[in-house]
């Protein structure tokens, strides 16, 4: 039986569909407050047989930081897809991030070892890779630099990777995928929904940064193919295309009948707004919405190389235009 953590998230929900489509026996864990039924929204994007597939899932209430419940969830499991993670860039959330991402992954790895799991696939992020100052493409070989201004999310995801690699030293077979910005429809409307909303709004401004993007369908398919291959103890960058924010928003806007952005967003203005956001949080307890790490990422030009997975399993990424047209269509549905 296959175990999926984070089954109600963006990657996990799409992954569940592809696993169930091939009649896999799947158990998915969820937190107490998770809306498991929302996964049906994702299934409905692919098929009319939503309930028949959804009812095949064996849902188990467990948190990856709750060892007793997680131990029960591992009974009879042979393969694990570890998608669960806490995503936040607010430095004040570091302890929560560390507990969920690092300690939670350590728990998953330890139970994989204890239960002689055949193989695990861990969903990391390109945030754990280093940067190339000369503008060269970033790959799996680009080393993490602890001295850089790494955000708290990246730090904890890197720590989680170290737990997976520790597991491989103790006999666990593993593959790690490092997706860029994942584009797709999430059960809760989160994930890349913010970027989609910007394109949908027709906002005239764009930040000067660049990023690697990937279709959530490609992430799910790559994970399944890697798990079914003989490849082990390797990691793979998953980026379908490198685009500037201007290029991405310019492709998105027309799909929603909006004009492409034409005005460059002033960096200093964004940092000023981030400072005001911080001050509001301190004085009035408002939720942080624009932390400095987020602003910094908007103006960094990061470009990635996905040649390794193309060579390893002949993987082909979905063309960006095709991805965006599909997502725009999904977002226009009532």
C-alpha positions in Angstrom: 0.0 0.0 0.0 1.1 3.6 -0.8 1.1 6.3 1.9 0.7 10.0 0.9 1.4 12.8 3.4 -0.1 16.2 2.6 -2.9 14.6 0.5 -5.1 17.7 0.8 -2.4 20.1 -0.5 -1.7 21.2 -4.0 0.8 18.5 -5.0 -0.7 15.8 -2.8 -4.3 16.1 -4.2 -3.1 15.9 -7.8 -0.8 13.0 -6.9 -3.7 11.1 -5.3 -5.6 11.3 -8.6 -2.7 9.8 -10.7 -2.0 7.0 -8.1 -5.7 6.1 -7.9 -6.1 6.3 -11.7 -3.8 3.3 -11.9 -5.7 1.4 -9.2 -3.1 1.9 -6.6 -4.0 1.1 -2.9 -3.6 4.5 -1.3 -3.7 5.7 2.2 -3.5 9.4 2.8 -3.0 11.2 6.1 -4.7 14.5 7.0 -4.7 16.9 10.0 -7.8 17.1 12.1 -8.9 20.4 10.6 -8.3 19.5 7.0 -11.1 19.5 4.5 -10.5 16.1 2.9 -13.7 16.4 0.7 -12.1 19.4 -1.0 -9.8 16.9 -2.9 -12.9 16.1 -5.0 -12.6 19.6 -6.6 -9.2 18.5 -8.0 -10.4 15.1 -9.1 -13.3 16.9 -10.9 -10.7 18.6 -13.1 -9.7 15.2 -14.6 -12.8 13.0 -14.5 -16.5 12.6 -14.0 -15.9 9.5 -11.9 -15.0 11.7 -8.9 -16.7 9.7 -6.1 -15.6 6.3 -7.3 -12.0 7.4 -7.2 -12.2 9.4 -4.0 -13.9 6.6 -2.1 -10.8 4.4 -2.8 -8.7 6.6 -0.6 -8.1 5.3 3.0 -8.0 8.5 5.0 -6.2 8.5 8.3 -6.2 11.4 10.7 -2.5 12.0 11.7 -0.1 14.8 11.9 3.5 14.1 10.8 4.6 15.5 14.2 2.3 13.1 16.0 4.4 9.9 16.2 1.8 7.5 17.7 -0.8 8.4 15.1 1.8 8.4 12.3 3.0 5.0 13.5 -0.5 3.6 13.0 -0.7 5.1 9.5 2.5 3.3 8.5 1.0 -0.2 9.1 1.1 -2.2 5.8 2.8 0.5 3.8 5.4 -0.2 1.2 6.0 3.1 -0.5 5.8 6.7 0.7 5.2 10.0 -1.0 6.0 12.8 1.5 4.3 16.0 0.3 3.3 17.5 3.6 4.9 20.8 4.6 4.3 24.1 6.3 4.8 27.0 3.9 5.5 30.4 5.5 8.2 33.0 5.0 7.6 34.9 8.3 10.8 34.7 10.5 8.5 34.6 13.6 7.2 31.2 12.4 10.6 29.6 12.4 9.9 27.2 15.3 6.6 26.0 13.7 8.3 25.6 10.4 11.2 23.6 11.9 8.8 21.3 13.8 6.7 20.6 10.8 9.3 20.5 8.0 12.4 19.1 9.8 11.1 17.2 12.7 8.1 16.0 10.8 10.3 14.7 8.0 12.6 13.0 10.5 9.6 11.2 11.9 8.5 10.0 8.4 12.1 8.9 7.6 12.4 7.0 11.0 9.1 5.2 10.4 10.2 4.3 6.8 13.3 2.7 8.3 11.4 1.0 11.1 8.9 -0.5 8.6 11.4 -1.4 5.9 9.7 0.9 3.3 10.9 0.1 -0.2 11.2 3.7 -1.3 10.2 7.3 -0.4 9.8 10.4 -2.6 10.2 13.7 -0.9 8.8 17.0 -2.3 11.3 19.7 -1.5 11.8 23.0 -3.3 14.3 24.9 -5.5 14.6 27.1 -2.5 17.1 24.6 -1.0 19.4 25.0 -4.0 22.2 27.6 -4.0 22.4 30.6 -6.3 24.7 31.4 -9.2 26.0 34.9 -9.0 27.2 34.8 -12.6 23.7 34.2 -13.9 24.3 30.6 -14.8 21.5 28.1 -14.5 20.9 26.6 -11.1 21.0 22.8 -10.9 21.0 19.9 -8.4 24.8 20.5 -8.3 24.5 24.1 -7.1 25.5 23.9 -3.4 23.4 25.4 -0.6 25.1 28.4 0.9 24.3 28.9 4.6 25.8 32.4 4.5 23.2 33.7 2.0 20.1 35.5 3.1 18.1 32.3 3.1 14.4 32.6 4.2 13.1 30.5 7.1 11.1 28.3 4.8 14.2 27.4 2.7 16.2 26.7 5.8 13.7 24.2 7.1 13.2 22.5 3.7 16.9 22.1 3.5 17.0 20.6 7.0 14.2 18.2 5.8 16.4 17.1 2.9 19.2 16.4 5.3 16.8 14.0 7.2 16.0 12.2 3.9 19.7 11.9 3.0 20.4 10.6 6.6 17.8 8.0 5.9 19.6 6.9 2.8 22.8 6.4 4.8 20.8 4.0 7.0 19.5 2.0 4.1 16.4 3.8 2.9 16.0 4.2 -0.9 14.8 7.8 -1.7 14.3 10.3 -4.4 13.9 14.1 -3.9 12.2 16.4 -6.3 12.8 20.2 -6.2 10.0 21.9 -8.0 10.0 25.6 -8.9 6.8 27.7 -8.5 4.1 25.1 -8.9 1.2 26.2 -11.1 -2.1 24.4 -10.6 -5.5 24.4 -8.9 -5.3 23.6 -5.2 -8.2 22.2 -3.1 -8.1 25.3 -0.9 -7.3 27.9 -3.6 -3.8 28.4 -2.2 -0.4 27.7 -3.7 0.1 29.5 -7.0 -3.4 30.9 -6.7 -1.9 34.3 -5.8 0.0 34.5 -9.1 -3.1 33.5 -11.0 -5.1 36.1 -9.1 -2.6 38.8 -10.2 -2.9 37.8 -13.8 -6.7 37.7 -13.5 -6.8 41.1 -11.9 -4.9 42.8 -14.8 -2.6 44.6 -12.4 -0.4 47.0 -14.4 2.7 46.5 -12.3 5.3 43.7 -12.4 8.4 43.0 -10.3 11.7 42.7 -12.1 12.6 39.1 -10.9 12.5 35.8 -12.7 11.7 32.3 -11.6 11.3 28.7 -12.6 7.8 27.4 -13.0 6.3 23.9 -13.3 2.9 22.4 -13.9 1.5 20.5 -10.9 0.6 17.7 -13.3 4.2 17.4 -14.2 5.3 17.3 -10.6 2.9 14.5 -9.8 3.8 12.5 -13.0 7.5 12.9 -12.4 7.2 11.7 -8.8 5.3 8.5 -9.9 7.8 7.8 -12.7 10.8 8.3 -10.4 9.3 6.0 -7.8 8.7 3.3 -10.3 12.2 3.6 -11.8 15.4 2.0 -10.5 16.7 5.4 -9.6 17.5 5.9 -6.0 19.2 8.4 -3.7 19.1 11.2 -6.3 17.4 14.6 -6.5 15.8 16.3 -9.4 15.0 19.9 -10.3 11.5 20.2 -11.7 11.2 23.4 -13.7 9.3 23.4 -17.0 10.4 26.9 -18.0 12.2 29.9 -16.6 10.2 33.1 -16.9 10.4 36.7 -15.6 7.4 37.9 -13.6 6.6 40.2 -16.5 6.6 37.4 -19.0 4.4 35.2 -16.9 1.9 37.9 -16.1 1.9 39.0 -19.7 0.9 35.4 -20.7 -1.7 35.2 -18.0 -3.5 38.5 -18.4 -4.9 38.0 -21.9 -6.4 34.6 -20.9 -8.6 36.6 -18.5 -9.3 39.4 -21.0 -6.9 41.8 -19.2 -4.0 43.9 -20.5 -0.4 42.8 -19.8 1.5 44.7 -17.1 3.6 47.6 -18.4 5.0 49.3 -15.3 8.0 48.1 -13.3 7.2 47.7 -9.6 9.6 49.9 -7.5 11.7 47.8 -5.3 12.1 50.4 -2.6 8.4 50.9 -2.4 7.9 47.2 -1.8 10.5 47.2 1.0 8.8 50.2 2.5 5.4 48.5 2.4 7.0 45.4 4.0 8.3 47.6 6.8 4.8 49.1 7.3 3.5 45.5 7.3 5.9 44.6 10.1 5.1 47.7 12.1 1.4 47.0 11.9 2.0 43.4 13.1 3.9 44.7 16.1 1.5 47.5 17.0 -1.8 46.0 16.2 -1.2 42.2 15.9 -2.2 42.1 12.2 -1.2 39.1 10.1 2.0 39.5 8.2 1.2 39.7 4.4 4.4 41.0 2.9 7.6 39.8 4.7 11.0 40.9 3.4 11.8 37.4 2.1 8.9 37.6 -0.2 9.8 41.0 -1.5 13.4 39.9 -2.0 12.3 36.9 -4.1 10.2 39.2 -6.3 13.4 41.0 -7.5 15.8 38.1 -7.8 16.4 36.5 -11.2 16.7 32.8 -10.6 16.8 30.4 -13.5 17.0 26.6 -13.2 18.2 23.6 -15.2 16.0 20.5 -15.4 18.1 18.6 -17.8 18.9 15.8 -15.2 15.4 14.4 -15.1 15.0 14.7 -18.9 18.1 12.6 -19.3 17.3 10.2 -16.5 13.8 9.1 -17.5 13.1 11.0 -20.7 10.7 13.3 -19.0 9.0 16.0 -21.0 7.4 19.1 -19.4 4.1 20.5 -20.4 4.4 23.7 -22.5 3.7 26.8 -20.4 1.0 28.1 -22.7 -0.9 24.8 -22.4 -0.6 24.9 -18.6 -1.8 28.5 -18.3 -4.7 28.0 -20.7 -5.9 25.0 -18.6 -5.5 26.9 -15.3 -7.3 29.9 -16.7 -10.2 27.7 -17.8 -10.3 26.0 -14.4 -10.4 29.4 -12.7 -13.3 30.7 -14.9 -15.5 27.8 -13.7 -18.2 28.9 -11.2 
